[in-house]
Amino acid sequence: MKSYDALALFRAQLERNINSDGFKTKVVLMPSSIRERGVHLQLAVLKTVRKGKTPAAKTERTVRTRVTVAGTLESEKGLEMALDVIEALDAYTDRPLRLEDENGNPVPDTRIITQVSPEDSFLDSPGSTEIQDAEDVRTCLITIPAEE
């Protein structure tokens, strides 16, 4: 499997599984020239690394991605939506995951591990009365079989 294929599958997987209070969450693959309004997820690849193993074992590739809950919070409803999406993302990624194919079936020999930095801030200026841009970041490590 190639890194881009894993990224496309992960994007579709997030769109299928991250729902908040009855609305579907849009997942934007970055970089994108389109500035999305409202709360959405941004998916960006950070690095792809091939990990060699012993000759008898399979070779793996790790695709490190950044999943960001992003949006402009113009009201208390925007804040509520952003926090709902964060909670839905946490509920989904806080368990052992495998990459899923187009039909939602687990892909063999894959795994997804999510890391959250406790030091991140959700808002730039939490006490400000101005419109806020929200950004809550997770790093997801997707391990896939490497192509020979």
C-alpha positions as CSV (number, residue, x, y, z in Angstrom):
1,M,0.0,0.0,0.0
2,K,1.2,3.5,-0.8
3,S,1.2,6.4,1.7
4,Y,-1.4,8.4,-0.3
5,D,-3.7,5.4,-0.5
6,A,-3.5,5.1,3.3
7,L,-4.2,8.8,3.7
8,A,-7.3,8.6,1.4
9,L,-8.6,5.6,3.3
10,F,-8.1,7.3,6.6
11,R,-9.9,10.5,5.4
12,A,-12.9,8.4,4.4
13,Q,-12.7,6.5,7.7
14,L,-12.8,9.7,9.7
15,E,-15.8,11.0,7.6
16,R,-17.7,7.8,8.2
17,N,-17.1,7.7,11.9
18,I,-16.8,11.2,13.3
19,N,-20.3,12.5,13.8
20,S,-21.5,15.1,16.3
21,D,-25.1,15.7,17.3
22,G,-26.6,14.5,14.1
23,F,-24.3,16.3,11.6
24,K,-21.5,14.8,9.5
25,T,-18.1,16.2,10.0
26,K,-16.3,17.3,6.9
27,V,-12.6,16.2,6.5
28,V,-10.4,18.4,4.4
29,L,-7.2,17.0,3.1
30,M,-4.4,19.5,3.4
31,P,-2.9,21.4,1.8
32,S,-6.1,23.0,0.4
33,S,-6.6,26.4,-1.1
34,I,-10.2,26.4,0.1
35,R,-10.8,28.1,3.4
36,E,-13.6,26.1,5.1
37,R,-16.2,27.9,7.3
38,G,-17.5,26.3,10.4
39,V,-16.0,23.4,12.3
40,H,-14.3,20.7,10.4
41,L,-11.4,18.3,10.5
42,Q,-8.1,18.9,8.6
43,L,-6.0,15.9,7.7
44,A,-2.3,16.6,6.8
45,V,0.5,14.2,6.2
46,L,3.6,15.1,8.2
47,K,6.1,12.3,7.3
48,T,6.2,8.9,5.8
49,V,8.9,6.5,6.9
50,R,9.8,3.0,5.9
51,K,10.8,0.7,8.7
52,G,13.0,-2.2,7.8
53,K,12.8,-5.4,9.8
54,T,14.5,-8.7,9.8
55,P,14.5,-10.5,6.4
56,A,11.8,-12.9,7.7
57,A,9.5,-10.2,8.8
58,K,7.3,-7.9,6.7
59,T,8.5,-4.3,6.1
60,E,6.2,-1.6,7.4
61,R,5.7,2.0,6.5
62,T,4.5,4.6,9.1
63,V,2.5,7.6,7.8
64,R,2.5,10.3,10.4
65,T,-0.5,12.6,10.1
66,R,-1.9,15.6,11.9
67,V,-5.7,15.6,12.5
68,T,-6.9,19.0,13.5
69,V,-10.3,20.1,14.7
70,A,-10.5,23.6,13.2
71,G,-12.9,26.3,12.6
72,T,-13.9,29.9,13.4
73,L,-16.0,30.2,16.5
74,E,-18.4,33.1,16.0
75,S,-20.8,32.2,18.8
76,E,-21.4,29.9,21.7
77,K,-23.0,27.4,19.2
78,G,-19.7,27.3,17.3
79,L,-17.9,26.5,20.6
80,E,-20.4,23.8,21.4
81,M,-20.0,22.2,17.9
82,A,-16.1,22.3,18.1
83,L,-16.2,20.6,21.5
84,D,-18.6,18.0,20.3
85,V,-16.4,17.1,17.4
86,I,-13.3,16.9,19.7
87,E,-15.2,14.6,22.0
88,A,-16.4,12.4,19.0
89,L,-12.8,12.3,17.7
90,D,-11.5,11.3,21.2
91,A,-14.2,8.6,21.6
92,Y,-13.3,7.1,18.2
93,T,-9.5,7.3,18.5
94,D,-9.1,6.3,22.2
95,R,-9.4,2.6,21.2
96,P,-7.2,0.2,19.1
97,L,-7.9,1.1,15.5
98,R,-7.0,-0.4,12.1
99,L,-7.1,1.3,8.8
100,E,-10.4,0.6,7.1
101,D,-11.1,-0.1,3.4
102,E,-13.8,1.7,1.4
103,N,-16.5,-0.5,2.9
104,G,-15.4,0.1,6.5
105,N,-13.7,-3.3,6.9
106,P,-10.4,-3.5,8.7
107,V,-7.3,-3.7,6.5
108,P,-5.0,-6.6,7.7
109,D,-1.5,-5.7,9.0
110,T,-2.4,-2.0,9.7
111,R,-2.9,0.0,12.9
112,I,-3.6,3.6,13.9
113,I,-2.2,5.1,17.1
114,T,-3.3,8.5,18.2
115,Q,-1.2,10.9,20.3
116,V,-2.5,14.1,22.0
117,S,-0.2,16.7,23.5
118,P,-1.6,17.9,26.8
119,E,0.2,21.2,26.4
120,D,-1.8,22.4,23.4
121,S,-4.3,25.2,23.7
122,F,-7.7,24.9,21.9
123,L,-8.1,28.7,21.5
124,D,-5.4,31.3,21.0
125,S,-6.9,33.8,23.5
126,P,-9.4,32.0,25.7
127,G,-10.4,35.2,27.5
128,S,-10.9,37.4,24.4
129,T,-14.3,38.6,23.3
130,E,-13.2,38.6,19.6
131,I,-14.1,35.8,17.1
132,Q,-11.7,32.9,17.8
133,D,-10.1,30.4,15.5
134,A,-10.2,27.0,17.1
135,E,-7.4,24.5,16.6
136,D,-7.1,21.2,18.4
137,V,-4.4,18.9,17.1
138,R,-3.8,15.1,17.3
139,T,-1.0,13.1,15.7
140,C,-2.1,9.8,14.2
141,L,0.5,7.2,13.3
142,I,-0.8,4.9,10.5
143,T,1.2,1.7,10.1
144,I,0.8,-0.1,6.8
145,P,2.6,-2.8,4.9
146,A,5.3,-1.3,2.8
147,E,5.4,-1.9,-0.9
148,E,8.5,-3.7,-2.0
